[in-house]
């Protein structure tokens, strides 16, 4: 009885993740989630002292890399087309988001925009999109049918 419940839970989680990450019906929700998360990053980064507090746990390169890699994942999985097309869309979106984030920071007296941070954002997007394009190219073909 217990092993049956455990087996059901083991298969339920991958099914839930598959639904959440790959179901074509949730594409627009993934894009909206990426935009909402991005807005949260910009707002949280604009709070005086917030960046310094977060910086105690992880350096800026790690924060930018992980944040923008996750945004890339959402954007890629929310896009349509082949793996390469989805990767291009995701990298372009992340490059614009990262530039916007740095632009906002450049107007704040207690922050500064940094091209190196933007480069980390774009590098994270390129790496994440490349991996996803290699892993998910068949999904786009299946979605067209």
N, C-alpha and C positions, 0 to 999 in steps of 0.2 A: 504494500500500500504506500509506504513512504517512498520507495524507489520509483513508483509510478508518478507520484507528485513531483519528485525531483526531476524525472525525465521530462515531464510536461513543462516545468519551468525552464529547463535547459533549452528546449526547442522554442519556447515562447519568446525568450529574449532575442535570439537571432531573427525570428519572424518579425518582432516589433522593430528592431533596428533596420531590417530590410524595408519594412513599410515606411519607416521614418526617413530613411536615407535614399531609397531607390524608387519608391512609388511615384510614377509620373503625375499622379493627381496632386501631389504635395509640392510640385516644383515652385509654384509662386509663393508658397508658404516659406520655403527655404530662402528665396531671395528676400522676402520681407523680414525674415529672421536675421539675415545678414545685415540688412539696412538698419534694423532696430539695434542689433549689437554694435554696429559701427557708431550709431548715434550715441549709444551709451558710453562707448570708448571716448568719443570726443567730449561729451559732457563731463565724464569722470576725470578726464585729463585736464579739464579746465578749472577744476576745483583747486583753490590754492592749497598747497601742501600735500595733496592726495598722491601725486606722482612720487614724491620723496618717501612717503610711507610705504607705498607698494615697492619702491626700489630697494627697501631693506630685505625683501624676500627674493627678488630676482633682478638681475641687471636689465637695462633697457633693451638690449639685443634679444634676450630671451623673451621678454614681454612682447615686444614687437613681432618677433618671429612666430611665437605660438598664437598670438591673437590674429595676425593676418593669415596664418596658415589655416586656422579654423574658419575665418571669413571666406577664404578661397575654397575650402571644402564645401561650405554652404552654397556659394555662388556657382561652383562647378556642378554640383548635384542639382541645382535649381535651373540650370541652363539646358538648352536642347542642342542637338547636332551630334556630330562625331566627337570622339575624344579630343581631337586637336582643336575643333571649333569651340568646344566647351572650355578647353584650357585657355584659348586665346581670349574668350569672353571674360573668364575669371581673372586672368592676369591684368587685362585692361581695367576691369572694375576695381581691383585691388590697388592698382597703380593710382587711379583717380582718388580712391578713398584715402590712401596713405598721403597723397599730396594735399588733400583737403585737411587731413588731421594736422599735418605739419604747418599748413597755412594758418589754421586757427591758432596753433601754438605760437606762431610768429607775432601775433597781435597781442598776446598776453604778456604783461610786464614781468611776471614771475616764471615764464616758460620761454623757450626759444625753439623755433622750427629748425630741424637739422636734416640736411639732404642725406646724411648717412642713415638716419632712421628710415627715411623713405626707401633707400636702397635695400635695407633689411626687409622691409615690407614686400617689395617687389621680388626679392630673392626668395622669400618664403612662398610667395604666390607661384613663382616659376617652378620651384621644387615640388610643391604640393600638386600643382596642375600636371606636371610631368608624370608624377607617380599615378595620379588618378586617371590620366589619359591612357596610361599603359594598362591599368587595371579594369577600366570600365568601357573600353571601346565597343564591346559587343552589346552593351546595354542600349546605346543610341540606335543601333541597327534594329534591335528588338522593339524599340519604342515606335519606329516608323511603320511597323507592320500591324 
